[in-house]
Amino acid sequence: MPDRIANRPDPSPADIRRWRRYLANERAESATYRALASRRQGEERRILLALSEAEGRHEQHWRDKLGVHAEKKVRPGLGTRLLTGFARSFGSVFTLALMQNAETRSPYADDPDATDQMDADEAIHAEVVRSLATRSRARMSGTFRAAVFGANDGLVSNLALVLGVGATGVPAGYVLATGISGLLAGALSMAAGEYVSVSSQRELLRASTPNPDTDRKIPALDVNENELALVYRARGLGPDEAKRKATETLIVHRVAAGLGPDETPERTAAEVEPEPETDEHEEIGTPMGAAMSSFMFFAGGAVIPVLPWIFGMHGLPAIVLAAGIVGIALLLTGGIVGVLSGAAPWKRALRQLLIGYGAAAVTYLLGLAFGGVVGG
């Protein structure tokens, strides 16, 4: 493929401004990767430093094109500056997720002044960062899921509850009592549900996971009968393919054990004493961790709609204030989910807001209708 930046005319002022912005962004992204690397160790640190070096090569490309025009420094885009600030302050999965979005939205695919190699680099960088972010997401996924769902459920359910009751016109004390009761009932219910859910999921996965001790028994199998073929048939292979795979596996294990065709291995201590148990389902989280996260975050979310009544407000002003502060909280939780999932934060934030307000509007209208009936 021919170089798409060949035979370009002298740069226009618009070209220079665009190149300067690219230069500033590449410089800032390189610094962001270095800041992230300073908070990592081992292979992750080396990968992040390699990404920083790659951004440095892109930076040099724009320096060369700008020539003397590169002397004037401009600020990088707002998004890139925020990324750098996140990396220096937190260095967490949030920054990796934001970097993933930034690399995915690279403008080089459609810019005639960027090389095809630079465009390919950015695409690969997005996948590298995606993989690094996936590691961090996996480490926090179980507890984070319970926390986000707990906070969101607390916000939406208790807002809907207090707005529905408040719309009937009952005294403020009744609304406050209802909100506190909803907080405790919902938090306890969520915690119990998460505990049972995570426990059941771990038990199901444990029951479906092959026993690691079985591999140590393979060399002792009868070569002529080879019961191992039944295992592969149970996993969906045909009889002939299962027999072939089982024979190959048996030969490999017997050779590794140093056994001849007719030898039977002696029982070893490793077969008698099991190895220390490890948590092979770390991504799911622990039942107690999920339950505690769900309880705390549901309670934290559910107390927000009740705040106006806690501080003595009542009537329509309390309802409006409760809806306003819950709306801000819903935007925040939705944005966080969007960042961590690698999607646009504002879309997830608006989705969260619309769902929450939709549920609250239904109960508020029902409260108005019920209050009118009772009052009539």
MIMARTI-299480 format. One record per residue (C-alpha): residue number from 1; z, x, y. Coordinates in Angstrom, 2 decimals, m for minus. Layout:
BEGIN
+-----+---------+---------+---------+
: seq :       Z :       X :       Y :
+-----+---------+---------+---------+
: NUM :       Z :       X :       Y :
...
+-----+---------+---------+---------+
***
This chain:
BEGIN
+-----+---------+---------+---------+
: seq :       Z :       X :       Y :
+-----+---------+---------+---------+
:   1 :    0.00 :    0.00 :    0.00 :
:   2 :   m0.98 :    1.49 :    3.37 :
:   3 :    1.70 :    2.20 :    5.90 :
:   4 :    2.00 :   m0.95 :    8.00 :
:   5 :    3.14 :    0.99 :   11.10 :
:   6 :    0.07 :    3.21 :   11.26 :
:   7 :   m2.30 :    3.04 :   14.25 :
:   8 :    0.21 :    1.29 :   16.49 :
:   9 :   m0.52 :    1.32 :   20.24 :
:  10 :    1.91 :    2.66 :   22.79 :
:  11 :    5.17 :    0.68 :   22.66 :
:  12 :    5.66 :   m2.14 :   25.12 :
:  13 :    8.98 :   m2.74 :   26.92 :
:  14 :    9.68 :   m5.52 :   24.38 :
:  15 :    9.09 :   m3.07 :   21.51 :
:  16 :   11.48 :   m0.55 :   23.05 :
:  17 :   14.17 :   m3.17 :   23.51 :
:  18 :   13.78 :   m4.31 :   19.90 :
:  19 :   13.85 :   m0.75 :   18.54 :
:  20 :   16.97 :    0.03 :   20.56 :
:  21 :   18.67 :   m3.03 :   19.10 :
:  22 :   17.69 :   m1.95 :   15.59 :
:  23 :   18.98 :    1.56 :   16.28 :
:  24 :   22.31 :    0.24 :   17.52 :
:  25 :   22.67 :   m2.10 :   14.54 :
:  26 :   21.87 :    0.64 :   12.01 :
:  27 :   24.38 :    2.96 :   13.66 :
:  28 :   27.05 :    0.26 :   13.57 :
:  29 :   26.29 :   m0.69 :    9.94 :
:  30 :   26.54 :    2.93 :    8.90 :
:  31 :   29.94 :    3.11 :   10.59 :
:  32 :   30.98 :   m0.13 :    8.86 :
:  33 :   30.19 :    1.30 :    5.42 :
:  34 :   32.13 :    4.46 :    6.27 :
:  35 :   35.11 :    2.37 :    7.39 :
:  36 :   34.98 :    0.40 :    4.13 :
:  37 :   34.69 :    3.63 :    2.12 :
:  38 :   37.83 :    4.99 :    3.79 :
:  39 :   39.77 :    2.12 :    2.18 :
:  40 :   38.28 :    2.58 :   m1.29 :
:  41 :   38.56 :    5.18 :   m4.02 :
:  42 :   36.45 :    6.47 :   m6.86 :
:  43 :   33.00 :    5.03 :   m7.56 :
:  44 :   33.24 :    2.26 :   m4.94 :
:  45 :   33.92 :    4.85 :   m2.25 :
:  46 :   30.93 :    6.95 :   m3.32 :
:  47 :   28.65 :    3.89 :   m3.36 :
:  48 :   29.70 :    2.85 :    0.14 :
:  49 :   29.16 :    6.37 :    1.48 :
:  50 :   25.68 :    6.40 :   m0.08 :
:  51 :   24.91 :    3.12 :    1.70 :
:  52 :   26.10 :    4.67 :    4.94 :
:  53 :   23.72 :    7.58 :    4.43 :
:  54 :   20.83 :    5.18 :    3.81 :
:  55 :   21.57 :    3.34 :    7.05 :
:  56 :   21.60 :    6.76 :    8.73 :
:  57 :   18.02 :    7.33 :    7.52 :
:  58 :   16.98 :    4.02 :    9.02 :
:  59 :   18.73 :    4.98 :   12.23 :
:  60 :   16.69 :    8.20 :   12.34 :
:  61 :   13.47 :    6.21 :   11.91 :
:  62 :   14.14 :    4.27 :   15.09 :
:  63 :   15.23 :    7.42 :   16.92 :
:  64 :   11.90 :    9.03 :   16.07 :
:  65 :    9.94 :    6.01 :   17.26 :
:  66 :   11.90 :    5.70 :   20.49 :
:  67 :   11.71 :    9.37 :   21.36 :
:  68 :   13.10 :    9.85 :   24.86 :
:  69 :   13.85 :    6.13 :   25.05 :
:  70 :   16.57 :    6.61 :   22.43 :
:  71 :   18.78 :    8.31 :   25.01 :
:  72 :   19.80 :    4.96 :   26.50 :
:  73 :   22.41 :    3.40 :   24.25 :
:  74 :   22.73 :   m0.35 :   23.80 :
:  75 :   25.39 :   m2.40 :   22.09 :
:  76 :   24.66 :   m3.71 :   18.60 :
:  77 :   24.40 :   m7.44 :   18.00 :
:  78 :   27.56 :   m9.56 :   18.07 :
:  79 :   27.45 :  m10.10 :   14.31 :
:  80 :   27.24 :   m6.38 :   13.62 :
:  81 :   30.12 :   m5.66 :   16.01 :
:  82 :   32.24 :   m8.26 :   14.25 :
:  83 :   31.45 :   m6.66 :   10.90 :
:  84 :   32.59 :   m3.27 :   12.15 :
:  85 :   35.80 :   m4.77 :   13.52 :
:  86 :   36.50 :   m6.53 :   10.22 :
:  87 :   35.93 :   m3.35 :    8.24 :
:  88 :   38.28 :   m1.29 :   10.42 :
:  89 :   40.98 :   m3.96 :   10.54 :
:  90 :   40.85 :   m5.39 :    7.02 :
:  91 :   38.37 :   m3.59 :    4.76 :
:  92 :   38.49 :   m6.56 :    2.41 :
:  93 :   36.19 :   m8.82 :    0.43 :
:  94 :   35.53 :  m10.73 :    3.66 :
:  95 :   33.73 :   m7.75 :    5.14 :
:  96 :   31.72 :   m7.15 :    1.96 :
:  97 :   30.65 :  m10.79 :    1.92 :
:  98 :   29.59 :  m10.58 :    5.58 :
:  99 :   27.69 :   m7.35 :    4.90 :
: 100 :   25.93 :   m9.08 :    2.02 :
: 101 :   24.73 :  m11.76 :    4.42 :
: 102 :   23.65 :   m9.18 :    6.99 :
: 103 :   21.61 :   m7.19 :    4.47 :
: 104 :   19.99 :  m10.37 :    3.14 :
: 105 :   18.87 :  m11.39 :    6.63 :
: 106 :   17.18 :   m8.08 :    7.41 :
: 107 :   14.30 :   m8.51 :    9.92 :
: 108 :   12.32 :   m5.60 :    8.50 :
: 109 :   10.20 :   m7.73 :    6.13 :
: 110 :    8.30 :   m9.22 :    9.08 :
: 111 :    8.49 :   m6.34 :   11.54 :
: 112 :    5.32 :   m4.22 :   11.68 :
: 113 :    7.26 :   m1.25 :   13.03 :
: 114 :    9.56 :   m0.98 :    9.99 :
: 115 :    8.34 :    0.71 :    6.84 :
: 116 :    8.00 :   m0.98 :    3.47 :
: 117 :   10.59 :    1.47 :    2.15 :
: 118 :   13.12 :    0.32 :    4.75 :
: 119 :   12.50 :   m3.30 :    3.83 :
: 120 :   12.99 :   m2.46 :    0.14 :
: 121 :   16.14 :   m0.48 :    0.97 :
: 122 :   17.70 :   m3.47 :    2.69 :
: 123 :   16.92 :   m5.74 :   m0.27 :
: 124 :   18.56 :   m3.26 :   m2.65 :
: 125 :   21.51 :   m2.81 :   m0.30 :
: 126 :   22.11 :   m6.59 :   m0.43 :
: 127 :   22.31 :   m6.45 :   m4.23 :
: 128 :   24.61 :   m3.42 :   m4.18 :
: 129 :   26.97 :   m5.10 :   m1.72 :
: 130 :   26.75 :   m8.33 :   m3.71 :
: 131 :   27.95 :   m6.46 :   m6.80 :
: 132 :   30.81 :   m4.81 :   m4.91 :
: 133 :   31.83 :   m8.14 :   m3.41 :
: 134 :   31.66 :   m9.77 :   m6.83 :
: 135 :   34.27 :   m7.33 :   m8.13 :
: 136 :   36.63 :   m8.26 :   m5.32 :
: 137 :   35.91 :  m11.98 :   m5.72 :
: 138 :   36.68 :  m11.72 :   m9.43 :
: 139 :   40.03 :  m10.09 :   m8.77 :
: 140 :   41.10 :  m12.90 :   m6.45 :
: 141 :   39.14 :  m15.88 :   m7.78 :
: 142 :   41.87 :  m17.63 :   m9.77 :
: 143 :   44.59 :  m17.67 :   m7.14 :
: 144 :   42.10 :  m18.06 :   m4.29 :
: 145 :   40.54 :  m21.16 :   m5.86 :
: 146 :   43.95 :  m22.80 :   m6.16 :
: 147 :   44.87 :  m21.79 :   m2.61 :
: 148 :   41.69 :  m23.10 :   m0.99 :
: 149 :   41.69 :  m26.35 :   m2.93 :
: 150 :   45.39 :  m26.82 :   m2.27 :
: 151 :   45.08 :  m26.30 :    1.48 :
: 152 :   42.00 :  m28.50 :    1.78 :
: 153 :   43.53 :  m31.29 :   m0.29 :
: 154 :   46.73 :  m31.12 :    1.74 :
: 155 :   44.84 :  m31.39 :    5.01 :
: 156 :   42.52 :  m34.22 :    3.98 :
: 157 :   44.87 :  m36.34 :    1.86 :
: 158 :   47.80 :  m36.26 :    4.27 :
: 159 :   45.61 :  m36.80 :    7.32 :
: 160 :   44.09 :  m39.84 :    5.63 :
: 161 :   47.56 :  m41.01 :    4.65 :
: 162 :   49.23 :  m40.74 :    8.06 :
: 163 :   46.18 :  m42.10 :    9.90 :
: 164 :   46.00 :  m45.10 :    7.58 :
: 165 :   49.71 :  m45.86 :    7.94 :
: 166 :   49.75 :  m45.07 :   11.67 :
: 167 :   46.84 :  m47.43 :   12.31 :
: 168 :   48.90 :  m50.38 :   11.04 :
: 169 :   51.19 :  m50.04 :   14.05 :
: 170 :   54.41 :  m49.28 :   12.17 :
: 171 :   57.11 :  m47.27 :   13.99 :
: 172 :   56.74 :  m43.49 :   14.17 :
: 173 :   59.63 :  m42.95 :   11.77 :
: 174 :   57.74 :  m44.73 :    8.99 :
: 175 :   54.66 :  m42.58 :    9.58 :
: 176 :   56.76 :  m39.41 :    9.49 :
: 177 :   58.53 :  m40.46 :    6.28 :
: 178 :   55.18 :  m41.31 :    4.71 :
: 179 :   53.72 :  m37.96 :    5.69 :
: 180 :   56.66 :  m35.95 :    4.31 :
: 181 :   56.63 :  m37.98 :    1.11 :
: 182 :   52.88 :  m37.39 :    0.75 :
: 183 :   53.40 :  m33.68 :    1.32 :
: 184 :   56.03 :  m33.32 :   m1.41 :
: 185 :   54.33 :  m35.63 :   m3.89 :
: 186 :   50.94 :  m34.02 :   m3.43 :
: 187 :   52.25 :  m30.44 :   m3.56 :
: 188 :   54.21 :  m31.07 :   m6.75 :
: 189 :   51.28 :  m32.91 :   m8.32 :
: 190 :   48.83 :  m30.16 :   m7.41 :
: 191 :   51.13 :  m27.44 :   m8.74 :
: 192 :   51.65 :  m29.25 :  m12.03 :
: 193 :   47.94 :  m29.93 :  m12.36 :
: 194 :   46.99 :  m26.32 :  m11.68 :
: 195 :   49.56 :  m25.04 :  m14.16 :
: 196 :   48.26 :  m27.30 :  m16.92 :
: 197 :   44.61 :  m26.66 :  m15.99 :
: 198 :   44.84 :  m22.87 :  m15.97 :
: 199 :   47.01 :  m22.80 :  m19.10 :
: 200 :   44.54 :  m24.99 :  m20.96 :
: 201 :   41.55 :  m22.97 :  m19.77 :
: 202 :   43.12 :  m19.70 :  m20.88 :
: 203 :   44.04 :  m21.18 :  m24.25 :
: 204 :   40.50 :  m22.47 :  m24.81 :
: 205 :   38.96 :  m19.12 :  m23.87 :
: 206 :   41.45 :  m17.23 :  m26.01 :
: 207 :   40.58 :  m19.44 :  m28.97 :
: 208 :   36.85 :  m18.77 :  m28.42 :
: 209 :   37.18 :  m14.99 :  m27.95 :
: 210 :   36.40 :  m12.85 :  m31.04 :
: 211 :   39.42 :  m11.09 :  m32.51 :
: 212 :   39.17 :   m7.39 :  m31.54 :
: 213 :   41.12 :   m6.40 :  m34.68 :
: 214 :   38.28 :   m7.65 :  m36.85 :
: 215 :   36.11 :   m4.60 :  m36.08 :
: 216 :   38.64 :   m2.35 :  m37.83 :
: 217 :   38.23 :   m4.43 :  m41.03 :
: 218 :   34.46 :   m4.10 :  m41.17 :
: 219 :   34.33 :   m0.76 :  m43.10 :
: 220 :   36.34 :   m2.38 :  m45.94 :
: 221 :   33.83 :   m5.18 :  m46.51 :
: 222 :   31.97 :   m5.36 :  m49.82 :
: 223 :   28.60 :   m3.71 :  m49.20 :
: 224 :   26.86 :   m5.96 :  m51.69 :
: 225 :   28.31 :   m9.26 :  m50.45 :
: 226 :   28.70 :   m8.43 :  m46.75 :
: 227 :   30.62 :  m11.44 :  m45.45 :
: 228 :   29.78 :  m10.29 :  m41.92 :
: 229 :   26.45 :  m12.11 :  m42.20 :
: 230 :   28.34 :  m15.41 :  m42.13 :
: 231 :   29.75 :  m14.51 :  m38.74 :
: 232 :   26.28 :  m14.02 :  m37.25 :
: 233 :   25.00 :  m17.19 :  m38.92 :
: 234 :   27.91 :  m19.11 :  m37.38 :
: 235 :   26.84 :  m17.70 :  m33.99 :
: 236 :   23.36 :  m19.18 :  m34.37 :
: 237 :   21.23 :  m16.51 :  m36.10 :
: 238 :   19.00 :  m17.40 :  m39.05 :
: 239 :   20.01 :  m16.27 :  m42.57 :
: 240 :   17.57 :  m13.34 :  m42.77 :
: 241 :   18.25 :  m12.08 :  m39.26 :
: 242 :   22.00 :  m12.47 :  m39.74 :
: 243 :   21.88 :  m10.48 :  m42.99 :
: 244 :   19.84 :   m7.70 :  m41.39 :
: 245 :   22.14 :   m7.45 :  m38.36 :
: 246 :   25.25 :   m7.53 :  m40.55 :
: 247 :   23.90 :   m4.75 :  m42.79 :
: 248 :   23.12 :   m2.57 :  m39.77 :
: 249 :   26.58 :   m3.20 :  m38.30 :
: 250 :   28.30 :   m2.43 :  m41.60 :
: 251 :   26.42 :    0.85 :  m42.04 :
: 252 :   27.27 :    1.96 :  m38.51 :
: 253 :   30.97 :    1.23 :  m38.97 :
: 254 :   31.19 :    2.90 :  m42.40 :
: 255 :   29.42 :    6.02 :  m41.14 :
: 256 :   31.77 :    6.13 :  m38.14 :
: 257 :   34.72 :    5.89 :  m40.54 :
: 258 :   33.30 :    8.71 :  m42.68 :
: 259 :   33.02 :    6.55 :  m45.82 :
: 260 :   30.59 :    6.96 :  m48.67 :
: 261 :   28.72 :    4.05 :  m50.33 :
: 262 :   31.50 :    3.32 :  m52.86 :
: 263 :   34.58 :    4.38 :  m50.87 :
: 264 :   37.21 :    1.92 :  m49.69 :
: 265 :   39.21 :    2.80 :  m46.59 :
: 266 :   42.96 :    3.13 :  m46.78 :
: 267 :   45.09 :    0.77 :  m44.74 :
: 268 :   45.95 :    2.46 :  m41.45 :
: 269 :   48.81 :    2.05 :  m39.02 :
: 270 :   46.35 :    0.73 :  m36.45 :
: 271 :   45.70 :   m2.27 :  m38.73 :
: 272 :   49.39 :   m2.97 :  m39.11 :
: 273 :   50.58 :   m2.40 :  m35.55 :
: 274 :   48.53 :   m4.34 :  m32.98 :
: 275 :   47.65 :   m2.71 :  m29.69 :
: 276 :   49.46 :   m3.87 :  m26.54 :
: 277 :   48.05 :   m7.18 :  m25.35 :
: 278 :   45.88 :   m7.08 :  m22.23 :
: 279 :   44.89 :   m9.91 :  m19.94 :
: 280 :   41.22 :  m10.45 :  m20.74 :
: 281 :   41.05 :  m13.58 :  m18.55 :
: 282 :   42.24 :  m12.04 :  m15.28 :
: 283 :   39.59 :  m13.87 :  m13.23 :
: 284 :   41.10 :  m17.24 :  m14.05 :
: 285 :   44.52 :  m16.25 :  m12.77 :
: 286 :   47.90 :  m16.99 :  m14.31 :
: 287 :   49.28 :  m20.52 :  m14.66 :
: 288 :   52.36 :  m19.75 :  m12.57 :
: 289 :   50.34 :  m17.92 :   m9.90 :
: 290 :   47.88 :  m20.81 :   m9.61 :
: 291 :   50.70 :  m23.36 :   m9.51 :
: 292 :   52.64 :  m21.52 :   m6.80 :
: 293 :   49.51 :  m20.93 :   m4.69 :
: 294 :   48.51 :  m24.56 :   m5.01 :
: 295 :   52.00 :  m25.80 :   m4.09 :
: 296 :   52.41 :  m23.53 :   m1.07 :
: 297 :   48.93 :  m24.04 :    0.33 :
: 298 :   48.93 :  m27.80 :   m0.24 :
: 299 :   52.27 :  m28.03 :    1.54 :
: 300 :   50.99 :  m25.78 :    4.34 :
: 301 :   47.90 :  m27.93 :    4.77 :
: 302 :   49.74 :  m31.24 :    4.44 :
: 303 :   52.33 :  m30.43 :    7.11 :
: 304 :   49.66 :  m30.01 :    9.80 :
: 305 :   48.73 :  m33.71 :   10.10 :
: 306 :   52.43 :  m34.61 :   10.37 :
: 307 :   53.19 :  m32.20 :   13.23 :
: 308 :   52.68 :  m34.69 :   16.09 :
: 309 :   55.23 :  m37.10 :   14.55 :
: 310 :   57.63 :  m34.23 :   13.78 :
: 311 :   57.65 :  m33.41 :   17.51 :
: 312 :   58.31 :  m36.99 :   18.52 :
: 313 :   54.82 :  m38.29 :   19.30 :
: 314 :   53.65 :  m41.72 :   18.18 :
: 315 :   50.79 :  m44.17 :   18.45 :
: 316 :   47.22 :  m43.27 :   19.35 :
: 317 :   48.05 :  m39.89 :   21.01 :
: 318 :   49.68 :  m38.69 :   17.77 :
: 319 :   46.70 :  m39.86 :   15.74 :
: 320 :   44.19 :  m38.12 :   18.02 :
: 321 :   46.18 :  m34.87 :   18.06 :
: 322 :   46.60 :  m34.92 :   14.27 :
: 323 :   42.87 :  m35.42 :   13.79 :
: 324 :   42.10 :  m32.61 :   16.24 :
: 325 :   44.32 :  m29.93 :   14.73 :
: 326 :   43.29 :  m30.87 :   11.19 :
: 327 :   39.65 :  m30.60 :   12.26 :
: 328 :   40.23 :  m27.04 :   13.44 :
: 329 :   41.98 :  m26.20 :   10.18 :
: 330 :   39.14 :  m27.71 :    8.13 :
: 331 :   36.59 :  m25.66 :   10.06 :
: 332 :   38.63 :  m22.54 :    9.37 :
: 333 :   39.03 :  m23.12 :    5.63 :
: 334 :   35.38 :  m24.11 :    5.28 :
: 335 :   34.27 :  m20.99 :    7.14 :
: 336 :   36.40 :  m18.76 :    4.92 :
: 337 :   34.90 :  m20.31 :    1.79 :
: 338 :   31.43 :  m19.82 :    3.23 :
: 339 :   32.05 :  m16.15 :    3.98 :
: 340 :   33.45 :  m15.41 :    0.54 :
: 341 :   30.67 :  m17.29 :   m1.23 :
: 342 :   27.99 :  m15.33 :    0.61 :
: 343 :   26.71 :  m18.42 :    2.46 :
: 344 :   26.49 :  m19.25 :    6.15 :
: 345 :   30.10 :  m19.92 :    7.30 :
: 346 :   29.18 :  m22.64 :    9.79 :
: 347 :   27.46 :  m24.78 :    7.14 :
: 348 :   30.50 :  m24.74 :    4.88 :
: 349 :   32.78 :  m25.35 :    7.87 :
: 350 :   30.82 :  m28.41 :    9.02 :
: 351 :   30.66 :  m29.75 :    5.46 :
: 352 :   34.43 :  m29.44 :    5.15 :
: 353 :   34.94 :  m31.14 :    8.51 :
: 354 :   32.64 :  m34.07 :    7.75 :
: 355 :   34.20 :  m34.69 :    4.34 :
: 356 :   37.73 :  m34.58 :    5.75 :
: 357 :   36.96 :  m36.81 :    8.71 :
: 358 :   35.03 :  m39.22 :    6.49 :
: 359 :   38.01 :  m39.73 :    4.20 :
: 360 :   40.40 :  m40.09 :    7.16 :
: 361 :   38.09 :  m42.58 :    8.91 :
: 362 :   38.04 :  m44.87 :    5.86 :
: 363 :   41.82 :  m45.05 :    5.60 :
: 364 :   42.20 :  m45.41 :    9.38 :
: 365 :   39.86 :  m48.41 :    9.42 :
: 366 :   41.68 :  m49.91 :    6.46 :
: 367 :   44.97 :  m49.40 :    8.30 :
: 368 :   43.60 :  m51.17 :   11.37 :
: 369 :   42.39 :  m54.05 :    9.24 :
: 370 :   45.66 :  m54.29 :    7.34 :
: 371 :   47.67 :  m54.09 :   10.55 :
: 372 :   45.61 :  m56.86 :   12.07 :
: 373 :   46.14 :  m59.10 :    9.07 :
: 374 :   49.90 :  m58.48 :    9.06 :
: 375 :   50.13 :  m58.90 :   12.81 :
: 376 :   48.12 :  m62.12 :   12.69 :
+-----+---------+---------+---------+
***
